[in-house]
Amino acid sequence: MTGASRGIGAAIARALAADGWPVGVGYRSARERAEEVVAAVERDGGRAVALAGDVAADGVAERLLEELEERFDRPVLALINNAGINRDELAPALDDARWREVIETDLNAAFRLTRRALRGMLRARAGRIVNISSVVALRANAGQANYAAAKAGLIAMTKTVAVEVARRGITVNAVAPGWIETEMTAGVSSELLAAIPARRVGTPADVAAAVRFLVSDEAGYITGAVLSVDGGLAA
C-alpha cells in the first residue's frame, strides 16, 4: 500500500498484516518511519517490506508493484491507494504547480497503481482495491479545490473501475475519512469540532477498521461503494 509510513497508512498496514496479508509499506521520504512500521508488523508475527518511491514520478508505480511481487513471490491481490498530499490555497491564488502536484500524487498515481495491480488480479480472478478519498470530496472545504478535485476524481474512478472488473471477482471501493487525528491534520479548531455530529475527531484505527472490512471475504459483494468514516460530518 502507498503512504504507509505513518498515520492512517501505518494503521492500515498493521491491520492488514494482522489478518495475514504480506504488506508493502510504501513511502516517499520517511524511511525510518516506514522501517518502524515494518518492525512493528514483524514483532506481531506478520510479514512486511518497506518500499521507497515517489508514486507521482514516471514508472514508479509499476516498479513498486514489481518489487513487491518479487519479494513475496505472489501477485498483489490487495491494493490500498493511500498516498496523498495537500497544497491548500484559495482558488484565486492557487497556482498551476500546486494544482498539478496534488492531482499527480492523489489521483494520477492511484490510477497507475490500479492499472498495474489489475493485471495480476484479473489473471487470479480475485482482488481488492481500496482508494482512500476524503470527506472534502463530499462536502466543500474552502482552500482545497485541488485536493477536493483529486479526491472526488478518486471516487469517480473507483465506481467506474468497480463496474469494469466486477465479474472477475475483484472489488473496488473507496473510504472517505473525515477529520482524522494525524500530523497532516494537526490542530482541530473548536468550530470544526462543533460541526462533527460525533463531537470528536477520528483516529487512524477508525479508518483502518473500514479498510480491513472492505478487504475481507465478508465484503465480497460490496463494490463501487464509498464508506464515509467521518463521525457524520458529510451526512
N, C-alpha and C positions, 0 to 999 in steps of 0.2 A: 504494500500500500504506500501511497505517497504522503508526504507531510507527516511523517510518523515519529519525529524525534521528540515531540513534546505535546502537551495539551491534549486536545481531542484525539489526535493521531496516535499518540503514545497509549492512551487509554484503549483505543480500538485495537491496536496491535496486541496488547496484553490480553484483552478479552478473547480475541480470536485464537491466540496461541493456547489459551486455557481450554478451548474447545477442540484442540488437536491440530489446528492448521499450522503448517510451517509458514513463518511470516517474514516477508521482506520489509525492512524498516527503511523506507526511502527518506532521504534528507538532502537539502541543498548545501548547507554550510555548517550546521550544528553537529559536527562529527561526534564530539564527546557525548552529547545528549543521546544521539542515536545509539551509540555503543552502550550507554547506560540502560536503554530500553531493551537492547539485545540481552544484556547481562541479567536484567530482571526476568525476562522470559525464560532464559536458561535456568535460572535459580528455581523457577517454578516448574521445571521439567519440560519446558517447551523447546521449540527449535526456531531460531531467527538468525537473520543476517542483515547487516547494515549495508545499504546501497546508496552511494553518493551520486548526485546528478541534478542539474537544473532542468526540470521537466519541460520548461519553456524553450529550451535550446533544441536545435535541429538534431534529430537522430537519438536523443537521449531516452525518450520513451521506449523505443524499440530495444535499445541496449540494456536498459534496466530489466525489462522482462526476460530478455535472453539470458542475462546473468542469473536471474532468479531461477529460471527453468534448468539451467545447467547445474546450479548449486544443489537443488533438491531433486534433480532428475525426474521431473514431472511437469506437465503443463500448468500454467496459472489458471486455476478454476474459481478463484475469488479475487476480484479487483476492487479496492476501495480508493476512489479518487478524492483525496482529502487536501492535496496541496492547494494553498490559496494565499494570496496577499491582498492587502488593501492600500490604496493610494488616494486617500479621501480629499475631496475639494468640491466646492460648489461648482455647478456646471459652467457658469460664465468664465471661471478661472481654471477649469480642468484642461490641461494641455494634452496634445496628441500622445506624447511619450507616456504619460501616466495612464491614459486610456488603454493604449496598446499593451503596456506591461501587465495590467490586470487581466485583460482579455486573454492574452497569451498564456499566462500561468493558470488562471482559474477555469478557463473554458477550452481553449485550443489544446492544451496539454492533456486534459481529460479525454478529449475526443481521440487523440493519437494513442493514448494508452488503451482506451476501449477498443479501438480498431485492431490493435496488435493482440490484445488478450483474446478477442473473439476468435482468432484463428484456432487456438487450441480448444476453446470451449465448443466451437461448432463441430470439431472432429470428435470430441468426447460426448457431445450431446448433453452437456451439463455445464452449469456455471452460474456464478453470482456476481453481479456488478452493483455496487452501491456508490452513488455520487453524493458528496457532501455539498449541499446547496446552502441556503441561508434564509432566515426569515425576511431579509430585505428583498428577496425575490417575490415575496407575497405581500409585503407591507412596506410602504415607502419610508426611506430614511434619508433626509437631506444630506447632501455632501457625498453620496455614494452612487452616483449614476453609473460609473464604470463597474463597480463591484456588483451592483444590482443587476446590470445588464448581463454580466458574466454568469451570475448565479441563476438568473431567470432562464438564460440560454441553456444552462446545465439541466434544468428541469425539462425544458422542451426536448433536448437531446435524449434525456432519459426515457421519456414517453415514446419517442419515435423508434429508438433502438429496441426498446422492450417489445414493441409490436413486430418488428422485423425478425426477432430471434425467438419469440415465444414458443414456436412449435419445435424448437430444438432443445428444449429443456433448460433454457437459460433465462434467468430473471434479471431485470434491470430496474432498480428503484433509486429513489433519492431520499435523503434525510435533510430536513431544513432546520438546523439549530437556531434557537433564538439567542438571547444574551447568555453566553456560557462563560464561566469564570476561568479565563486563561490570560496569558500575558498579552495576547493580541487585543483583549477587551478590558484591560485593567482600568478600574475607575468607573464604577457604575454611579450615575447621578441619581439623586433621590427622585427626580421627575420620571426617569426611565423606570426605576424600580416600581413606582406607583402605577405605571402603565401595564405592568405584567400582572395578569389576574392571579397568578400563584404567589405573588409578592415575594419572590426570591429569584435569584439568578440560577441558572442551571450549572451542572458540573460536567466535566468530560465523561464521567461514568454514565451520566444520563444518556448521552449521545451514543456511547459505546454499546449500551444495552440495546438500543434501537437497531444499530448495525448488526450486532450479534444475532438478533432475531431474524433480520432480513437475509442473512447469510445461511441460516439454519434450514434443515429439511422441512421444518414446520411452516416455513414461509414459501414453500414451493408453488403455491397458487396465487401468490402476490407478485404482480409485475406492473411496471408503469406507474407505481404509486409514489406519492410524496408524503412522507411521515414527518410531521412537524414535532419538534422537541423544543418547545418554547414557552411552556407554562401558560399557554393560552394567548400569547402576545398577538398572534395573527388570526385569532378566532373572529 
